[in-house]
């Protein structure tokens, strides 16, 4: 793939937004009246993958994951040990780009209707799948590699960590995050479609 000036600019811009969301306190939204925090730090990776392809998405995901790992070293928390491992902090963020791009392309080709509807449907599916990739990827790798740490965090026996992760984090946080991603990314992609005069 040839790196055009536009692709490099998109990597820089969306990578910068990822860093701002990670460190500026804007990447996590506390839902009113609910004990749920919605993460939106993965959204630039999904947008970059849809608009400019999987390689651009991979670079943005690398920036996102890299700074997650950097934050684990500089702002320690109970899960810092897990996020110091690139298998937890970086690998799932790279996977976001791939699942988002290929699900978008698949839905765009398989769905019927006019171009705008196909792009919208593809964007919604890609947004949800990309978000779930982040949620499942991070939690899954943390579970596989740091079960004892998660048991301490959830204050449960190691044998109960799987249920604690699923019912304590994955479902209550992952579902709202997927919905938020769809609502945020879909209008952005529609606006970029008109700006680019392209169906990506």
N, C-alpha and C positions, 0 to 999 in steps of 0.2 A: 504494500500500500504506500502510495506517495503522500508524504506529509506536506500538505499545502499550507499556505499562510493562514487560511481560515481554520484548518484543523488545529494548528498550533495555538491560534488565538482562543479557540473553544476550550482546549485543554487548560490553557492558562486562566481563562475566565471562570470556568466551572470548577477547576481545581482550587482556585482562590476562594470561591463561594463555599466549597467543602471545608476549607481551613477555617473560614469565618464562622461557619455553622458549628464546627468542632470546638473552637476556642471562644467564640463570642457569646455563648449562652443562648444562641438562637436555634440550635439544632434539636432541642428537645422542648416539646410543647406539653404543658400540664393541662389536661382536659378539665374544664370546670365541673365541679360536683362529682367527679370520679377520681379514684385513686390510680389513674392511668397516665403514664407519660408516653407521648407519641414522638418517636424519632423521625426526623426528616433529613438527616445528614447524608443519606444515600441517594437522595433525589437528583443531585447534579450528575451522578454516575449514570443513572437511568436516562436522563435527558441527553447526555453526551453520546451514549450508545445508540439511542434511537436516531438522533439527528446526523451523527457523523460516523457511525459504525462501531464495531466491537473493539478495534484497536484504540480508538480515541477513548471509548468507555473504559478500557483496561487501564489506560494512563490515569484517568480521573479516579478510578477505583483504587489505584496504587497510591495516589496522593491522599485519598480519604483514609485508607488503611494505614499508610505510613504515619500519618499524623495521629491516628488513634493509638498506634504503638508508641509514638513519641510522648503522647499525653500520659500513657501508662507509666513511663519512666519519670516524668517531671511532676505529675500530680497523682501520687500514689493513692489507691483505694483498695478495698478488699479484693477486687477483681483485677488489680493491676498485673499480678503475676501471669494471669491468663492472657491479657492483652499485650504483654511483652513478647509473647510468642506469635510470630507472623502467621502461623497456621490458624490462629484465632482472629487476629486483627487485620491481616491483609488478604489471605486467600479467599475468604467469603466475599470480600469487597471486589475482588477481581471477577468472581463468579457472577456478581450482579450484572456486570456489563454483558456477559455472554448470554445469560438467560433472558435479559431484557431485549437485547437486539434480536436474537433468534425467535423469540416468541412474537415480537412485533412483526417481523418479516413473515412468519408463518401465518399469523392471523390476517395480515394484509393480503396475502395471496389466496388464502382459503375462503375468506368471507366474500359475500356478495354485496351489491349496492354500489352507490357512487363513491368516488375517491375519498371525499370528506368523511363519509360514514365508516369506510374501511380503515382509514387512518385513526379515527377516533376510537373504534373498537380495538384496533391493534395497540393503541397507546394505553387504553384502560387495562387490557390483559397484561401487557408488558410491565406496566407500573405495579400491578398487584404481584406478578411473579417475581419481579426484581426485588420488591420489598420483602416478600416471603423468603427469597434467597438469602437476603441479609439476615433476617431473623433466625431462620432455621440453620443457616451456615454458621453464624457466630455461636449460637446456643449449642448446636450440635457438636462443633469442635471443642467448645469449652467442656461439654459433658464428657466427650470421649477422652480428653486429655487432663481434665481437672475436676473429676467427680468429687474428690474429697474436699476441695476448696468450695465447690458449690454446696455440698452438704453442710459445711460450716456456715456459709452465707445464708442458706435457707433454714438452718437449725433443724435439720432432719437427718435421719440415718442415710448412709450412702445408697442403700437399696431403694430409697424413696426419692432420690434426686431426680430421676426421670419424670415422675409425676409432678414434682415441685416445679421443674422447669417448664413443662407443658402447660400446667394449669395456673402456675404462678406468674409466668412471664410470656410464653409464646402466644397463648390464646388471648389474654386480656390486653397485651400490648401489640402483638403482631397483626391482629385483625383491624384495630383502629388505624394502625400505621399504613396498612394496605389501602384502606378507604381514603385516608388523607392523601396518600401518594397519587391515587387516581384523580382525586378532586383538584390537586395542585398541578400535576403534570399534564393532564389532558388539555386544558386551555392554553398552556404554554406551548405545547407541540402544535396545536392548531394555529396559534399566532406565528410561530416560526415557519410553519408550512406556507403561510401567506407571504412572509418576509422572504423566504428562500425561493418561493415559487417552485416548490419541489415537494414530492410525496415521499422523499427519503428512500 
